[in-house]
Amino acid sequence: MEKLNKYKQQIVTFITIVLLATYGIFPALTAANTFLNILGGIGALLVWGGLSLYEYVKSTDGLVDVNELKEPKPKRKYTKKTK
C-alpha cells in the first residue's frame, strides 16, 4: 500500500490523460466535421506540450533559477568627489 501512495499522483495523471485521449481527442480527430478535427488536433498538441513541459520541469531545476528569485543587494550610489 505504501508503494501505491508513493505513485498515486502519477497514476491519477496517467489515467486522466488516457481517458482524455480516448474519449476526447481521438473521436474528435476521426469525426466527419472539420471544426472538430481542428479542435482535436489542438487538444492533442496541448496534452503533448503539457507533458513535455512537465518532463522538462521535472528533469531540470525548473524554469527559473532559485538564485534569480532572491532579492539583489542594493547597489552603492557613487558620488563625485569635489576637490
N, CA and C atoms as an extended XYZ file, in Angstrom:
249
Properties=species:S:1:pos:R:3:atomname:S:1:resname:S:1:resid:I:1 pbc="F F F"
N         0.823       -1.189        0.000 N   MET     1
C         0.000        0.000        0.000 CA  MET     1
C         0.874        1.262        0.000 C   MET     1
N         2.038        1.152        0.619 N   GLU     2
C         2.939        2.297        0.675 CA  GLU     2
C         3.454        2.655       -0.719 C   GLU     2
N         3.724        1.635       -1.546 N   LYS     3
C         4.185        1.888       -2.906 CA  LYS     3
C         3.093        2.577       -3.726 C   LYS     3
N         1.848        2.198       -3.483 N   LEU     4
C         0.734        2.804       -4.203 CA  LEU     4
C         0.594        4.282       -3.840 C   LEU     4
N         0.746        4.610       -2.574 N   ASN     5
C         0.663        6.006       -2.151 CA  ASN     5
C         1.806        6.836       -2.722 C   ASN     5
N         2.959        6.205       -2.915 N   LYS     6
C         4.119        6.911       -3.438 CA  LYS     6
C         3.879        7.369       -4.879 C   LYS     6
N         3.186        6.548       -5.669 N   TYR     7
C         2.961        6.842       -7.081 CA  TYR     7
C         1.521        7.252       -7.376 C   TYR     7
N         0.786        7.656       -6.367 N   LYS     8
C        -0.634        7.977       -6.524 CA  LYS     8
C        -0.853        9.101       -7.531 C   LYS     8
N        -0.101       10.178       -7.436 N   GLN     9
C        -0.273       11.322       -8.338 CA  GLN     9
C         0.035       10.933       -9.780 C   GLN     9
N         1.076       10.146      -10.000 N   GLN    10
C         1.429        9.739      -11.350 CA  GLN    10
C         0.374        8.812      -11.949 C   GLN    10
N        -0.193        7.930      -11.137 N   ILE    11
C        -1.227        7.020      -11.616 CA  ILE    11
C        -2.478        7.794      -12.011 C   ILE    11
N        -2.893        8.736      -11.181 N   VAL    12
C        -4.080        9.539      -11.483 CA  VAL    12
C        -3.843       10.377      -12.742 C   VAL    12
N        -2.666       10.950      -12.889 N   THR    13
C        -2.346       11.740      -14.075 CA  THR    13
C        -2.382       10.880      -15.326 C   THR    13
N        -1.806        9.692      -15.267 N   PHE    14
C        -1.799        8.787      -16.416 CA  PHE    14
C        -3.216        8.396      -16.813 C   PHE    14
N        -4.047        8.034      -15.832 N   ILE    15
C        -5.428        7.637      -16.123 CA  ILE    15
C        -6.204        8.805      -16.723 C   ILE    15
N        -5.993       10.004      -16.214 N   THR    16
C        -6.676       11.186      -16.747 CA  THR    16
C        -6.296       11.438      -18.199 C   THR    16
N        -5.020       11.328      -18.504 N   ILE    17
C        -4.567       11.558      -19.881 CA  ILE    17
C        -5.114       10.496      -20.817 C   ILE    17
N        -5.121        9.247      -20.375 N   VAL    18
C        -5.645        8.161      -21.217 CA  VAL    18
C        -7.136        8.380      -21.483 C   VAL    18
N        -7.901        8.727      -20.448 N   LEU    19
C        -9.330        8.964      -20.642 CA  LEU    19
C        -9.587       10.174      -21.536 C   LEU    19
N        -8.808       11.224      -21.362 N   LEU    20
C        -8.953       12.408      -22.200 CA  LEU    20
C        -8.664       12.078      -23.654 C   LEU    20
N        -7.615       11.323      -23.893 N   ALA    21
C        -7.270       10.953      -25.263 CA  ALA    21
C        -8.314       10.005      -25.859 C   ALA    21
N        -8.776        9.038      -25.072 N   THR    22
C        -9.711        8.042      -25.581 CA  THR    22
C       -11.071        8.635      -25.906 C   THR    22
N       -11.595        9.448      -25.021 N   TYR    23
C       -12.958        9.945      -25.198 CA  TYR    23
C       -13.039       11.385      -25.675 C   TYR    23
N       -11.939       12.073      -25.803 N   GLY    24
C       -11.982       13.464      -26.226 CA  GLY    24
C       -11.223       13.736      -27.507 C   GLY    24
N        -9.974       13.341      -27.551 N   ILE    25
C        -9.129       13.718      -28.685 CA  ILE    25
C        -9.310       12.789      -29.878 C   ILE    25
N        -9.233       11.474      -29.667 N   PHE    26
C        -9.315       10.550      -30.795 CA  PHE    26
C       -10.664       10.610      -31.512 C   PHE    26
N       -11.793       10.659      -30.809 N   PRO    27
C       -13.069       10.801      -31.547 CA  PRO    27
C       -13.154       12.115      -32.323 C   PRO    27
N       -12.564       13.179      -31.781 N   ALA    28
C       -12.601       14.462      -32.490 CA  ALA    28
C       -11.739       14.412      -33.750 C   ALA    28
N       -10.651       13.667      -33.710 N   LEU    29
C        -9.789       13.574      -34.884 CA  LEU    29
C       -10.393       12.715      -35.980 C   LEU    29
N       -11.241       11.770      -35.620 N   THR    30
C       -11.831       10.870      -36.613 CA  THR    30
C       -13.243       11.286      -36.996 C   THR    30
N       -13.734       12.393      -36.487 N   ALA    31
C       -15.083       12.849      -36.818 CA  ALA    31
C       -15.130       13.368      -38.256 C   ALA    31
N       -16.337       13.429      -38.801 N   ALA    32
C       -16.513       13.918      -40.169 CA  ALA    32
C       -16.549       15.441      -40.233 C   ALA    32
N       -16.511       16.092      -39.089 N   ASN    33
C       -16.606       17.542      -39.016 CA  ASN    33
C       -15.195       18.145      -38.973 C   ASN    33
N       -14.912       19.080      -39.848 N   THR    34
C       -13.591       19.693      -39.912 CA  THR    34
C       -13.289       20.498      -38.655 C   THR    34
N       -14.287       21.202      -38.137 N   PHE    35
C       -14.089       22.000      -36.934 CA  PHE    35
C       -13.689       21.114      -35.753 C   PHE    35
N       -14.342       19.959      -35.614 N   LEU    36
C       -13.972       19.026      -34.542 CA  LEU    36
C       -12.571       18.464      -34.755 C   LEU    36
N       -12.198       18.240      -36.014 N   ASN    37
C       -10.839       17.761      -36.301 CA  ASN    37
C        -9.799       18.771      -35.842 C   ASN    37
N       -10.066       20.046      -36.097 N   ILE    38
C        -9.135       21.094      -35.683 CA  ILE    38
C        -9.059       21.177      -34.166 C   ILE    38
N       -10.217       21.132      -33.493 N   LEU    39
C       -10.217       21.161      -32.021 CA  LEU    39
C        -9.496       19.941      -31.440 C   LEU    39
N        -9.683       18.779      -32.047 N   GLY    40
C        -8.985       17.580      -31.592 CA  GLY    40
C        -7.484       17.686      -31.767 C   GLY    40
N        -7.053       18.272      -32.880 N   GLY    41
C        -5.624       18.483      -33.104 CA  GLY    41
C        -5.029       19.451      -32.108 C   GLY    41
N        -5.758       20.523      -31.832 N   ILE    42
C        -5.286       21.485      -30.827 CA  ILE    42
C        -5.230       20.832      -29.454 C   ILE    42
N        -6.238       20.030      -29.124 N   GLY    43
C        -6.240       19.324      -27.835 CA  GLY    43
C        -5.068       18.358      -27.723 C   GLY    43
N        -4.787       17.652      -28.814 N   ALA    44
C        -3.652       16.718      -28.799 CA  ALA    44
C        -2.338       17.467      -28.603 C   ALA    44
N        -2.203       18.618      -29.260 N   LEU    45
C        -0.979       19.407      -29.093 CA  LEU    45
C        -0.857       19.956      -27.680 C   LEU    45
N        -1.977       20.356      -27.092 N   LEU    46
C        -1.940       20.861      -25.718 CA  LEU    46
C        -1.538       19.776      -24.722 C   LEU    46
N        -2.084       18.574      -24.891 N   VAL    47
C        -1.712       17.468      -23.995 CA  VAL    47
C        -0.245       17.117      -24.185 C   VAL    47
N         0.185       17.025      -25.432 N   TRP    48
C         1.580       16.689      -25.719 CA  TRP    48
C         2.518       17.770      -25.182 C   TRP    48
N         2.183       19.039      -25.404 N   GLY    49
C         3.004       20.140      -24.910 CA  GLY    49
C         3.035       20.195      -23.395 C   GLY    49
N         1.900       19.932      -22.766 N   GLY    50
C         1.854       19.914      -21.300 CA  GLY    50
C         2.724       18.816      -20.725 C   GLY    50
N         2.683       17.647      -21.341 N   LEU    51
C         3.535       16.553      -20.869 CA  LEU    51
C         5.009       16.870      -21.083 C   LEU    51
N         5.336       17.479      -22.214 N   SER    52
C         6.729       17.849      -22.468 CA  SER    52
C         7.209       18.885      -21.463 C   SER    52
N         6.375       19.862      -21.181 N   LEU    53
C         6.744       20.888      -20.204 CA  LEU    53
C         6.903       20.281      -18.816 C   LEU    53
N         6.014       19.366      -18.462 N   TYR    54
C         6.091       18.700      -17.166 CA  TYR    54
C         7.396       17.918      -17.033 C   TYR    54
N         7.761       17.187      -18.067 N   GLU    55
C         9.005       16.421      -18.034 CA  GLU    55
C        10.224       17.338      -17.995 C   GLU    55
N        10.157       18.460      -18.702 N   TYR    56
C        11.273       19.410      -18.688 CA  TYR    56
C        11.472       20.004      -17.298 C   TYR    56
N        10.387       20.378      -16.667 N   VAL    57
C        10.484       20.975      -15.333 CA  VAL    57
C        10.973       19.948      -14.320 C   VAL    57
N        10.530       18.699      -14.445 N   LYS    58
C        10.975       17.666      -13.516 CA  LYS    58
C        12.435       17.299      -13.741 C   LYS    58
N        12.905       17.347      -15.000 N   SER    59
C        14.270       16.923      -15.277 CA  SER    59
C        15.294       17.999      -14.913 C   SER    59
N        14.898       19.248      -14.895 N   THR    60
C        15.804       20.327      -14.529 CA  THR    60
C        15.374       20.878      -13.175 C   THR    60
N        15.982       21.966      -12.792 N   ASP    61
C        15.616       22.593      -11.529 CA  ASP    61
C        14.418       23.507      -11.676 C   ASP    61
N        13.796       23.516      -12.810 N   GLY    62
C        12.645       24.370      -13.047 CA  GLY    62
C        12.946       25.383      -14.130 C   GLY    62
N        11.983       26.213      -14.406 N   LEU    63
C        12.150       27.207      -15.447 CA  LEU    63
C        12.966       28.398      -14.978 C   LEU    63
N        12.945       28.667      -13.693 N   VAL    64
C        13.648       29.826      -13.140 CA  VAL    64
C        14.643       29.327      -12.103 C   VAL    64
N        15.843       29.867      -12.157 N   ASP    65
C        16.857       29.517      -11.177 CA  ASP    65
C        16.469       30.096       -9.820 C   ASP    65
N        16.686       29.329       -8.766 N   VAL    66
C        16.310       29.773       -7.427 CA  VAL    66
C        17.088       31.018       -7.033 C   VAL    66
N        18.338       31.109       -7.458 N   ASN    67
C        19.153       32.278       -7.118 CA  ASN    67
C        18.631       33.553       -7.771 C   ASN    67
N        17.950       33.414       -8.903 N   GLU    68
C        17.390       34.588       -9.561 CA  GLU    68
C        16.215       35.166       -8.781 C   GLU    68
N        15.564       34.343       -7.998 N   LEU    69
C        14.398       34.796       -7.248 CA  LEU    69
C        14.773       35.583       -6.005 C   LEU    69
N        16.019       35.440       -5.541 N   LYS    70
C        16.449       36.175       -4.353 CA  LYS    70
C        16.601       37.649       -4.705 C   LYS    70
N        16.323       38.479       -3.744 N   GLU    71
C        16.419       39.913       -3.988 CA  GLU    71
C        17.886       40.308       -4.124 C   GLU    71
N        18.178       41.139       -5.112 N   PRO    72
C        19.575       41.555       -5.287 CA  PRO    72
C        19.984       42.537       -4.192 C   PRO    72
N        21.272       42.549       -3.932 N   LYS    73
C        21.793       43.503       -2.955 CA  LYS    73
C        21.716       44.899       -3.554 C   LYS    73
N        21.407       45.877       -2.745 N   PRO    74
C        21.337       47.243       -3.301 CA  PRO    74
C        22.719       47.702       -3.765 C   PRO    74
N        22.714       48.384       -4.878 N   LYS    75
C        23.979       48.878       -5.422 CA  LYS    75
C        24.378       50.149       -4.694 C   LYS    75
N        25.683       50.367       -4.636 N   ARG    76
C        26.199       51.583       -4.000 CA  ARG    76
C        25.925       52.768       -4.914 C   ARG    76
N        25.644       53.853       -4.309 N   LYS    77
C        25.481       55.086       -5.057 CA  LYS    77
C        26.827       55.809       -5.038 C   LYS    77
N        27.342       56.020       -6.196 N   TYR    78
C        28.625       56.701       -6.297 CA  TYR    78
C        28.387       58.200       -6.454 C   TYR    78
N        29.125       58.929       -5.662 N   THR    79
C        29.044       60.390       -5.762 CA  THR    79
C        30.406       60.912       -6.204 C   THR    79
N        30.362       61.952       -6.951 N   LYS    80
C        31.593       62.530       -7.453 CA  LYS    80
C        32.222       63.370       -6.333 C   LYS    80
N        33.482       63.112       -6.083 N   LYS    81
C        34.180       63.894       -5.038 CA  LYS    81
C        34.523       65.262       -5.574 C   LYS    81
N        34.337       66.235       -4.746 N   THR    82
C        34.702       67.603       -5.131 CA  THR    82
C        36.104       67.895       -4.598 C   THR    82
N        36.857       68.655       -5.340 N   LYS    83
C        38.222       68.984       -4.938 CA  LYS    83
C        38.298       70.306       -4.268 C   LYS    83
